[in-house]
Amino acid sequence: MVTTDVPLFPLSGLVMPGGLLPLRIFETRYHDMVRDCMRSGTGFVVTLSASGQETGRDVRPQEIGTYVEIIDFEALDHGFLGIVCRGQQRVRILTPHQTRAGLWLGDTAPYGDEPDGAVPESYEHLADLALQLVTELGPPFDLDAPQPQNARWVGSRLTELLPIPGSAKQQLLELRDPIARLHQIACFVQQMVRARPGS
């Protein structure tokens, strides 16, 4: 089923289904987007920026992103708006285009779910790492009960939170196999450990 003219928000980071994403909104086009979403009770799509930038008209969305819903908001100083979004489902973005105000819109189609499954014993260290990161970051990342035995939850949280290059994060988002995602993340973690001074 295709949904038409869904607002798109290209960012330097991403959120996976089930994840929580706090955002500070300051550009007029996104203030208006949030206002319209809250009035209509609809969400928008968070996508990695194809250019790696978050501001300016040159920002372009990737083809696959995550549809999110706004679950909390507050007015901040200097006219900024703080919102918290929850990832709902991955979507494929069709025919993206910009309005005169610079807001990206696109038709979207579901990208597909992936199965739940237990974390294999060889990746239990990743479950510990995901739990540690969520706990240390605190609100809003710790609002939901953690699922460290669920391979999809572990891989999703680490994709969101680890300092992995944007192109690799996009590949992890697009994977449909949670165990394959854990395997790739384990390789990145190993590289990070080796890169530490004294390792």
Secondary structure, DSSP 4 states (H G I P E B T S, - for coil): --EEEEEEEEESS---TT-EEEEEE-SHHHHHHHHHHHHHT--EEEEEBTTS-SSSTT--B-SEEEEEEEEEEEE-GGG-EEEEEEEEEEEEEEEEEE-TTS-EEEEEEE-------BPPGGGHHHHHHHHHHHHHH-TTTTSSPP-TTBHHHHHHHHHHHS---HHHHHHHHH-S-HHHHHHHHHHHHHHHHHHSTT-
